[in-house]
Amino acid sequence: MMYRNSLNGLNPRHHHLPDDLKAAILAKLPVDYAFYLKHRNCYSSKALKVVFDCEVCGSRHESDFKHLNKRKVVNGAVCPKCVMKVASADESWRSRNSEAQMKVQSLPEQKAKNAAGVSKFWSENPEKLAKMRENVIAANQREDVREKLRSRQSWNGRGISGDYLSKWGWLHFDSSYELATLLAFEQNDDVKMVRRGPIIEYEFEGVRQYFVDYEVEFVDGIKWWCEVKSGYIGKRREKFGKLRAKLFKSLELIRLGHADKMVLITEKSSQRLLGVKIPRSTARDSMFRKYFDKIIFARQKDEDKYK
């Protein structure tokens, strides 16, 4: 006997559907994943639930036709917790996602929105800012972190790092040279915005991630990517090869339109690029003391030294 359309409970748009699917809609009971696979091309709605065991973790999960039909990358009975795990295992998906994220996060309006949101949060929550400052300092007192800092090889600022409250919000610096660069940009009326640069994947003894020190946007629309380094790095061949790989990848992206120029700021080039010389020795100490109230130092000993 053929199934008859019920006038009570079945949407007229569903009258053309297969009989077993109409019966399931009227019954309002969950169906299994095999049933979903059979009818996913002719039906999409949140009304009909699908129950299945996740192929990855084995947990029981309930979804619906509409949510499952929206999936473009992951096919199969996979719960939401495991979807990203399965998708991220696909090299092509990771590449596309990385490209899309870079495009979105590199948009001036998005970066301005991010910076404004962070600045607003800290201004509205001074007690959390104070707590965060304490936690950052405490975290850097752990023995494993202290050992890492002791064995670190650096030339520009002797490992002094922290966060500086600029007119664009909190910005991280990893050396006295980076802080001096921030201050120079902050005092330059031609600079519209400074933010931490994007994350770039590059090849050097395997795939690595490179965080561009700063992205600088000028009032005339020109955009720089800035890498701040001690000129002494040129004498360290093992360091210079890695830096060269970073810069080559950055230049490749600049040619694709992500920025207008890549600049390497050192002691020698700072006068030409920034209009000021990067401070050294006692001048560096004076800089940290002058801006102490706007800095959260990563290490307690730097906090104590310059207060």
C-alpha positions as CSV (number, residue, x, y, z in Angstrom):
1,M,0.0,0.0,0.0
2,M,1.4,3.4,-1.0
3,Y,2.1,6.0,1.7
4,R,-0.4,8.8,1.7
5,N,0.5,12.4,2.4
6,S,-1.0,13.5,5.7
7,L,-2.7,16.8,5.8
8,N,-1.9,17.0,9.5
9,G,1.8,17.7,10.1
10,L,3.4,17.5,6.7
11,N,4.5,20.7,4.9
12,P,3.1,20.8,1.3
13,R,6.7,21.3,0.1
14,H,7.5,17.9,1.3
15,H,4.8,16.0,-0.6
16,H,7.3,15.1,-3.4
17,L,9.7,13.4,-0.9
18,P,10.2,9.6,-0.7
19,D,7.6,7.8,1.5
20,D,10.1,6.7,4.1
21,L,11.4,10.2,4.5
22,K,7.9,11.6,4.9
23,A,7.2,9.0,7.5
24,A,10.3,10.0,9.4
25,I,9.3,13.7,9.3
26,L,5.8,12.9,10.6
27,A,7.1,10.6,13.3
28,K,9.5,13.4,14.6
29,L,11.9,10.7,15.8
30,P,15.7,10.8,15.2
31,V,17.1,8.7,12.3
32,D,20.5,7.1,11.9
33,Y,23.4,8.2,9.7
34,A,22.7,5.7,7.0
35,F,19.2,7.2,6.6
36,Y,20.7,10.7,6.4
37,L,23.1,9.6,3.6
38,K,20.2,8.1,1.7
39,H,18.2,11.4,1.7
40,R,20.7,14.2,2.2
41,N,20.5,15.4,-1.4
42,C,16.7,15.9,-1.3
43,Y,16.1,17.2,2.2
44,S,17.6,19.9,4.5
45,S,16.0,21.0,7.8
46,K,16.8,21.3,11.5
47,A,13.5,19.5,12.2
48,L,14.7,16.0,11.5
49,K,17.5,14.9,13.9
50,V,20.3,12.5,13.1
51,V,21.9,10.3,15.8
52,F,25.3,8.7,15.2
53,D,28.4,7.5,16.9
54,C,31.5,9.6,16.0
55,E,33.9,7.7,13.8
56,V,36.9,9.4,15.6
57,C,36.1,9.5,19.3
58,G,33.2,7.0,19.4
59,S,30.9,9.4,21.4
60,R,27.2,9.5,20.8
61,H,26.1,12.7,19.0
62,E,22.9,14.2,17.7
63,S,22.8,16.7,14.8
64,D,20.3,17.4,12.0
65,F,20.1,17.3,8.3
66,K,20.7,21.1,7.8
67,H,23.9,21.2,9.9
68,L,25.3,18.1,8.3
69,N,24.5,19.3,4.8
70,K,26.5,22.5,5.5
71,R,29.8,20.6,5.9
72,K,32.1,21.1,2.9
73,V,35.4,19.6,4.0
74,V,34.6,16.8,6.5
75,N,32.3,14.0,5.3
76,G,31.3,11.1,7.5
77,A,29.8,10.6,11.0
78,V,32.1,13.0,12.9
79,C,31.0,15.0,15.9
80,P,31.7,18.8,16.1
81,K,34.6,18.3,18.6
82,C,36.5,16.1,16.1
83,V,35.6,18.0,12.9
84,M,38.6,20.4,13.2
85,K,40.9,17.5,14.1
86,V,39.9,15.8,10.8
87,A,40.0,18.9,8.7
88,S,43.4,20.1,10.0
89,A,44.9,16.8,9.0
90,D,44.3,17.7,5.4
91,E,47.3,19.7,4.0
92,S,45.3,21.5,1.3
93,W,42.7,22.6,3.9
94,R,45.4,24.0,6.2
95,S,47.0,25.9,3.3
96,R,43.6,27.4,2.2
97,N,42.7,28.3,5.8
98,S,46.1,29.9,6.5
99,E,45.7,32.0,3.3
100,A,42.2,33.1,4.2
101,Q,43.1,34.0,7.8
102,M,46.0,36.1,6.6
103,K,43.8,38.0,4.2
104,V,41.2,38.7,6.8
105,Q,43.5,39.5,9.7
106,S,45.6,41.8,7.4
107,L,42.7,44.0,6.5
108,P,43.2,47.5,8.1
109,E,39.6,47.6,9.5
110,Q,40.0,44.2,11.1
111,K,43.3,45.1,12.7
112,A,41.9,48.4,13.9
113,K,38.9,46.6,15.3
114,N,41.1,44.1,17.1
115,A,43.3,46.8,18.6
116,A,40.3,48.9,19.7
117,G,38.7,45.9,21.3
118,V,41.9,45.0,23.3
119,S,42.4,48.6,24.4
120,K,38.8,49.0,25.5
121,F,38.9,45.8,27.5
122,W,42.0,46.8,29.5
123,S,40.7,50.4,30.0
124,E,37.5,49.0,31.4
125,N,39.2,46.3,33.5
126,P,42.2,47.9,35.3
127,E,42.1,45.2,38.0
128,K,42.5,42.5,35.4
129,L,45.4,44.4,33.8
130,A,47.1,44.5,37.2
131,K,46.5,40.8,37.7
132,M,47.8,40.0,34.2
133,R,50.9,42.0,34.9
134,E,51.5,40.0,38.1
135,N,50.9,36.7,36.2
136,V,53.2,37.6,33.4
137,I,56.0,38.4,35.8
138,A,55.3,35.3,37.9
139,A,55.3,33.1,34.8
140,N,58.7,34.3,33.8
141,Q,60.1,33.3,37.2
142,R,59.6,29.6,36.5
143,E,62.9,27.7,36.4
144,D,62.4,26.3,32.9
145,V,61.7,29.8,31.6
146,R,64.7,31.3,33.5
147,E,67.0,28.6,32.1
148,K,65.8,29.4,28.6
149,L,66.5,33.1,29.1
150,R,69.9,32.4,30.6
151,S,70.9,30.3,27.6
152,R,69.4,32.8,25.1
153,Q,71.8,34.4,22.6
154,S,70.8,38.0,22.0
155,W,72.5,41.2,21.2
156,N,69.8,43.9,21.0
157,G,68.6,44.6,24.5
158,R,70.1,41.6,26.4
159,G,66.8,39.8,26.5
160,I,64.7,42.6,27.9
161,S,61.1,42.1,26.7
162,G,57.6,43.0,27.7
163,D,54.5,45.0,26.5
164,Y,54.3,48.7,25.9
165,L,51.1,50.7,26.1
166,S,51.2,52.7,22.9
167,K,48.6,55.1,21.5
168,W,47.5,52.1,19.4
169,G,47.1,49.8,22.4
170,W,49.3,47.2,24.0
171,L,52.2,46.1,21.7
172,H,54.8,43.5,22.6
173,F,58.5,44.1,22.3
174,D,61.3,41.5,22.5
175,S,64.3,43.9,22.9
176,S,65.3,47.5,23.6
177,Y,65.7,47.9,19.8
178,E,62.0,47.0,19.3
179,L,60.8,49.3,22.0
180,A,62.9,52.2,20.6
181,T,61.4,51.4,17.2
182,L,57.9,51.6,18.6
183,L,58.6,54.9,20.3
184,A,60.0,56.4,17.1
185,F,56.9,55.4,15.2
186,E,54.7,56.8,17.9
187,Q,56.3,60.2,17.7
188,N,56.1,60.3,13.9
189,D,53.0,62.2,12.7
190,D,53.1,60.4,9.4
191,V,52.4,57.1,11.0
192,K,48.7,56.2,11.2
193,M,48.9,52.8,12.9
194,V,51.4,50.3,14.2
195,R,50.5,46.7,15.1
196,R,52.2,43.3,15.4
197,G,52.8,41.9,12.0
198,P,51.1,38.8,10.5
199,I,52.3,35.2,11.0
200,I,54.1,33.8,7.9
201,E,55.0,30.2,7.2
202,Y,58.5,29.8,5.6
203,E,60.9,27.0,4.9
204,F,64.1,26.6,6.9
205,E,65.1,23.1,7.9
206,G,61.4,22.3,7.7
207,V,58.2,24.4,7.9
208,R,58.4,27.2,10.5
209,Q,56.3,30.2,11.5
210,Y,57.6,33.7,11.5
211,F,56.0,36.6,13.4
212,V,56.7,39.8,11.6
213,D,57.8,42.3,14.3
214,Y,55.6,45.2,13.3
215,E,53.3,46.3,10.5
216,V,53.3,50.0,10.0
217,E,50.6,51.9,8.1
218,F,51.3,55.5,7.1
219,V,48.8,58.3,6.5
220,D,49.4,58.2,2.8
221,G,48.4,54.5,2.7
222,I,51.8,53.0,2.4
223,K,52.3,49.8,4.5
224,W,55.6,48.5,5.9
225,W,56.6,45.2,7.4
226,C,59.4,45.8,9.9
227,E,62.0,43.4,11.2
228,V,64.1,44.8,14.0
229,K,67.6,43.2,14.4
230,S,71.0,44.0,15.7
231,G,73.5,44.5,12.8
232,Y,75.7,42.0,14.6
233,I,73.5,39.2,13.3
234,G,75.3,39.4,9.9
235,K,78.3,37.9,11.6
236,R,76.4,34.9,12.8
237,R,76.0,32.7,9.8
238,E,73.7,30.2,11.5
239,K,71.4,33.1,12.4
240,F,71.7,34.9,9.2
241,G,70.5,32.0,7.1
242,K,67.3,31.7,9.0
243,L,66.7,35.5,8.8
244,R,67.3,35.4,5.1
245,A,64.7,32.7,4.7
246,K,62.2,34.8,6.6
247,L,62.8,37.9,4.5
248,F,62.7,36.0,1.2
249,K,59.2,34.7,2.1
250,S,58.1,38.1,3.3
251,L,59.2,39.7,0.0
252,E,57.3,37.0,-1.9
253,L,54.1,38.0,0.0
254,I,54.8,41.7,-0.5
255,R,55.0,41.1,-4.3
256,L,51.4,39.6,-4.0
257,G,50.2,42.9,-2.4
258,H,50.1,42.1,1.3
259,A,52.3,45.1,2.1
260,D,54.3,47.8,0.2
261,K,57.8,47.3,1.7
262,M,59.9,45.1,3.9
263,V,62.4,47.0,6.0
264,L,65.2,45.7,8.2
265,I,65.8,48.1,11.1
266,T,69.3,47.9,12.7
267,E,71.6,50.3,14.5
268,K,73.0,51.5,11.2
269,S,69.7,51.8,9.3
270,S,67.6,53.3,12.1
271,Q,68.7,56.9,11.5
272,R,67.7,56.6,7.8
273,L,64.4,54.7,8.4
274,L,63.2,56.1,11.7
275,G,64.9,59.5,11.8
276,V,66.5,58.6,15.2
277,K,69.3,56.4,16.4
278,I,68.5,53.3,18.4
279,P,69.6,54.0,22.0
280,R,72.4,51.9,23.4
281,S,74.1,51.4,26.8
282,T,73.0,54.2,29.3
283,A,70.7,55.7,26.8
284,R,68.8,52.4,26.6
285,D,68.5,52.3,30.4
286,S,67.2,55.9,30.4
287,M,64.5,54.9,27.9
288,F,63.2,52.1,30.0
289,R,63.1,54.3,33.1
290,K,61.3,57.1,31.2
291,Y,58.5,54.9,30.0
292,F,58.4,52.6,33.0
293,D,54.8,53.3,33.8
294,K,53.7,52.2,30.3
295,I,55.6,49.0,30.3
296,I,54.9,45.5,31.6
297,F,58.3,43.8,31.8
298,A,58.5,40.0,31.2
299,R,61.1,39.5,34.0
300,Q,60.9,40.6,37.6
301,K,64.6,41.6,37.6
302,D,63.9,44.2,34.8
303,E,60.9,45.4,36.7
304,D,63.0,45.9,39.8
305,K,65.9,47.5,37.9
306,Y,64.0,50.2,36.2
307,K,61.3,51.1,38.7
